[in-house]
Amino acid sequence: MQMMKPTNQHPVTGGRASSSEPKPSGRPGKSQSRLVTAGFIAVVISFFVPPLFPIPIVIGIILIVRGRVGVAAAIIGMGFIAPLIGAVLLMSLTVKTYRVASESMEPTLALDQRFIVNRVVYRLRDPSRRDIIVLHAPTGFDRTNQCGVSHSRKSPCPKSTGQQSKVSFIQRIIGLPGDRISVIDGIAVINGKPLKEPYINPCGDLPACNLPKAIKIQPGHYFAMGDNRGAADDSRFWGPIPKDWIIGEVLFTYWPPNKIGTP
């Protein structure tokens, strides 16, 4: 007897039957792949811009919710580490800590007070009058004759030795390029007018407290003085300094705790 084939049998090809229902591939969709890529890009960006560190963290949390725990953990971990490293490198390049080593800036800054200096600010703008700065003194600052040229004893030094030393001082910018400057009773006289200087200590009757013969500051140079006029070694003795000898501007003091803030 001949066997009859069932009429409802589906044809098969290739030796295997294929289900009519699609199977999940096990691969992430395009949206998740894009999210992963965005997470790693956010990590890189947070390295250069540390305040943006929450972005990769948020992306990592979203990936955890979607089941991508492994890659999410990597993004979150790097999201914390990258901005931390970036911030440390950024600070090492832009700011530096110093300690006041003398009484030359009293009463504004005391001996052993510690402060942070912005080392890039003067690449963005020119120094301003009354800025408190850290600078390199010229060579010869420790000699009796500190000035680079002969000059009247009744005038400040008009020109430095022209050579930068490795020794740094903290002082205040008083004279700008092109100013005519003299000193009367410890107070700077700029272009014939006494400068308002409520921050200084009285100078006394020392010769450096009265230098009535004005000098003109060279282009690109700055005249710096200590606030403690009777105990400061500054441009009165060694002359104006060029801008590129200025290390940076004092941002704020951080020690001792009772003096934290801007000077």
Phi, psi and omega per residue, in radians:
M1 nan 2.338 -3.104
Q2 -1.443 2.280 3.142
M3 -1.381 2.373 3.111
M4 -1.626 2.364 3.107
K5 -1.415 2.457 3.108
P6 -1.084 2.373 -3.102
T7 -1.319 -0.280 -3.102
N8 -1.656 0.216 -3.127
Q9 -1.346 2.321 3.122
H10 -1.457 2.510 3.079
P11 -1.198 2.554 3.131
V12 -2.031 2.645 3.100
T13 -2.334 2.569 3.070
G14 1.251 0.147 3.057
G15 1.516 -0.179 -3.126
R16 -2.227 2.469 3.090
A17 -1.442 2.435 3.120
S18 -1.900 2.340 3.140
S19 -1.258 2.574 3.112
S20 -1.360 -0.236 3.138
E21 -1.659 2.277 -3.138
P22 -1.201 2.489 3.090
K23 -1.714 2.528 3.086
P24 -1.126 2.439 -3.079
S25 -1.394 -0.348 -3.086
G26 1.419 -0.003 3.129
R27 -1.735 2.554 3.130
P28 -1.172 2.599 3.093
G29 -1.264 2.993 -3.115
K30 -1.082 -0.621 -3.110
S31 -1.134 -0.680 3.107
Q32 -1.211 -0.684 3.108
S33 -1.076 -0.711 3.113
R34 -1.157 -0.634 3.123
L35 -1.161 -0.694 3.086
V36 -1.093 -0.793 3.115
T37 -1.060 -0.746 3.122
A38 -1.092 -0.625 3.123
G39 -1.098 -0.786 -3.141
F40 -1.219 -0.631 3.065
I41 -1.102 -0.707 3.122
A42 -1.108 -0.608 3.085
V43 -1.081 -0.802 3.141
V44 -1.086 -0.775 -3.136
I45 -1.098 -0.697 -3.122
S46 -1.169 -0.396 3.049
F47 -1.130 -0.728 -3.122
F48 -1.500 -0.461 3.124
V49 -2.240 1.380 -3.036
P50 -0.902 -0.602 -3.139
P51 -1.069 -0.245 3.136
L52 -1.548 0.228 -3.071
F53 -1.031 -0.464 3.140
P54 -1.127 -0.391 -3.055
I55 -1.081 -0.923 3.111
P56 -1.125 -0.490 3.109
I57 -1.145 -0.803 3.128
V58 -1.087 -0.758 3.119
I59 -1.074 -0.704 3.106
G60 -1.084 -0.713 3.123
I61 -1.117 -0.712 3.110
I62 -1.083 -0.716 3.133
L63 -1.153 -0.613 3.074
I64 -1.084 -0.777 3.122
V65 -1.047 -0.574 -3.126
R66 -1.553 0.088 3.041
G67 1.615 0.051 3.134
R68 -1.634 1.140 -2.989
V69 -1.161 -0.765 -3.071
G70 -1.072 -0.936 -3.128
V71 -1.183 -0.534 3.105
A72 -1.134 -0.723 3.128
A73 -1.086 -0.675 3.121
A74 -1.133 -0.769 -3.123
I75 -1.149 -0.754 3.140
I76 -1.132 -0.754 3.125
G77 -1.064 -0.838 3.109
M78 -1.184 -0.506 3.111
G79 -1.119 -0.475 3.067
F80 -1.504 -0.706 -3.030
I81 -1.322 -0.771 -3.054
A82 -1.025 -0.875 -3.138
P83 -1.168 -0.499 3.097
L84 -1.148 -0.815 3.098
I85 -1.118 -0.731 3.128
G86 -1.079 -0.715 -3.140
A87 -1.143 -0.711 3.128
V88 -1.110 -0.783 3.128
L89 -1.135 -0.705 3.138
L90 -1.094 -0.761 3.133
M91 -1.142 -0.673 -3.128
S92 -1.139 -0.461 -3.133
L93 -1.562 -0.454 -2.998
T94 -1.900 -0.469 -3.105
V95 -2.287 2.805 3.117
K96 -2.650 2.554 -3.140
T97 -1.655 2.566 3.121
Y98 -2.429 2.884 3.067
R99 -2.182 2.396 3.094
V100 -1.244 2.096 -3.020
A101 -1.801 0.025 -3.141
S102 -2.621 -3.116 -3.139
E103 -1.688 0.255 -2.995
S104 -1.198 -0.335 -3.120
M105 -1.888 0.193 3.058
E106 -1.209 2.542 0.106
P107 -1.543 0.026 -3.083
T108 -1.191 -0.841 3.133
L109 -2.254 2.287 -3.082
A110 -1.625 2.852 3.085
L111 -0.990 2.341 3.125
D112 1.283 0.060 3.052
Q113 -1.202 2.488 -3.090
R114 -1.945 2.531 -3.025
F115 -2.621 2.892 -3.134
I116 -1.989 2.383 -3.096
V117 -1.982 2.332 3.032
N118 -1.469 1.987 -3.034
R119 -1.606 -0.049 -3.100
V120 -1.983 -0.152 -3.008
V121 -1.014 -0.656 -3.076
Y122 -1.461 0.051 2.919
R123 -1.476 -0.300 -3.116
L124 -1.760 -0.446 3.140
R125 -2.664 2.892 3.080
D126 -1.411 2.671 3.064
P127 -1.054 2.608 3.139
S128 -1.956 2.723 3.080
R129 -1.060 2.401 3.132
R130 1.401 -0.018 3.014
D131 -1.042 2.390 3.008
I132 -1.602 2.188 -2.980
I133 -2.287 2.868 2.895
V134 -1.943 2.316 -3.054
L135 -2.384 2.818 2.982
H136 -1.581 2.207 3.074
A137 -1.309 2.724 3.075
P138 -1.281 2.760 3.034
T139 -1.079 2.552 -3.119
G140 1.614 -0.007 -3.121
F141 -1.085 -0.402 -3.106
D142 -1.657 0.127 3.101
R143 -1.655 2.865 3.087
T144 -1.130 -0.787 3.094
N145 -1.701 1.612 -3.012
Q146 -1.524 -0.378 -3.031
C147 -1.283 2.643 -3.128
G148 -1.414 -0.265 -3.136
V149 -2.432 2.801 3.042
S150 -1.248 2.491 -3.106
H151 -2.733 2.925 3.131
S152 -1.154 2.500 3.083
R153 -1.211 -0.199 3.136
K154 -1.665 0.148 3.136
S155 -2.252 2.713 2.984
P156 -1.130 2.855 3.063
C157 -1.125 2.193 -3.089
P158 -1.473 -0.299 -3.046
K159 -2.700 2.375 -3.128
S160 -1.394 3.138 3.100
T161 -1.208 -0.273 3.095
G162 1.520 -0.061 3.135
Q163 -2.030 2.276 -3.110
Q164 -1.443 2.347 3.047
S165 -1.637 3.063 3.099
K166 -1.609 -0.044 -3.093
V167 -1.485 2.331 -3.113
S168 -1.884 2.562 3.107
F169 -2.239 2.653 2.987
I170 -1.855 2.189 -3.087
Q171 -2.592 -3.122 -3.131
R172 -2.049 2.358 3.082
I173 -1.264 2.183 -3.118
I174 -2.001 -0.815 -3.112
G175 -1.914 2.435 -3.131
L176 -1.850 2.895 3.128
P177 -0.939 2.315 3.124
G178 1.543 -0.212 3.102
D179 -1.192 2.623 2.905
R180 -1.787 2.198 -3.008
I181 -2.287 2.407 3.004
S182 -2.422 3.078 -3.104
V183 -2.333 2.212 3.103
I184 -2.232 2.115 -3.118
D185 0.936 0.627 3.097
G186 1.453 -0.127 -3.113
I187 -1.721 2.340 3.139
A188 -1.257 2.396 3.057
V189 -1.949 1.987 -3.051
I190 -1.866 2.047 3.129
N191 0.914 0.711 3.062
G192 1.529 -0.052 -3.115
K193 -2.095 2.265 3.101
P194 -1.072 2.362 3.120
L195 -1.426 2.392 3.076
K196 -1.275 2.014 -3.064
E197 -2.319 1.304 -3.123
P198 -1.253 -0.145 -3.037
Y199 -1.574 -0.085 -3.005
I200 -1.587 2.763 2.935
N201 -1.528 2.503 3.101
P202 -0.931 2.499 -3.000
C203 -1.519 -0.577 -3.080
G204 1.570 -2.740 -3.068
D205 -1.928 0.441 3.101
L206 -1.214 2.651 -3.139
P207 -0.959 -0.640 -3.107
A208 -1.272 -0.134 3.123
C209 -1.464 -0.266 -3.139
N210 -2.353 1.767 3.104
L211 -2.241 1.352 -2.939
P212 -1.295 -0.275 -3.121
K213 -1.486 2.033 -3.021
A214 -1.315 2.617 2.986
I215 -2.083 2.757 3.080
K216 -1.798 2.255 -3.113
I217 -1.347 2.336 -3.105
Q218 -1.154 2.727 3.041
P219 -1.019 2.435 3.105
G220 1.323 0.148 -3.113
H221 -2.070 2.761 -3.077
Y222 -2.358 2.466 -3.121
F223 -1.775 2.033 -3.076
A224 -1.982 2.517 3.132
M225 -2.433 2.658 3.021
G226 -1.419 2.649 3.133
D227 -1.234 -0.482 3.094
N228 -1.558 1.392 -2.906
R229 -1.043 -0.468 3.141
G230 -1.487 -0.087 -3.075
A231 -2.368 0.389 -3.088
A232 -1.971 2.425 3.024
D233 -1.766 1.999 -2.957
D234 -2.635 -2.778 -3.054
S235 -1.104 -0.325 3.056
R236 -1.037 -0.564 -3.079
F237 -1.714 -0.670 -3.039
W238 -1.943 -0.058 3.026
G239 1.644 2.959 3.086
P240 -1.091 2.663 -3.124
I241 -2.033 2.623 3.095
P242 -1.259 2.763 -3.090
K243 -1.008 -0.658 -3.064
D244 -1.303 -0.023 2.987
W245 -1.546 -0.134 -3.141
I246 -1.478 2.102 -3.112
I247 -1.288 -0.729 -3.140
G248 2.960 3.141 -3.123
E249 -1.768 2.473 3.094
V250 -1.210 2.159 3.124
L251 -1.488 -1.025 3.127
F252 -2.839 2.834 3.094
T253 -1.720 2.542 -3.095
Y254 -2.174 -0.067 3.121
W255 -2.671 2.389 0.021
P256 -1.266 2.860 -3.047
P257 -0.994 -0.559 -3.107
N258 -1.318 -0.054 3.121
K259 -2.119 0.345 3.106
I260 -1.139 2.334 3.124
G261 2.496 -3.028 3.103
T262 -1.457 2.433 -3.108
P263 -1.281 nan nan
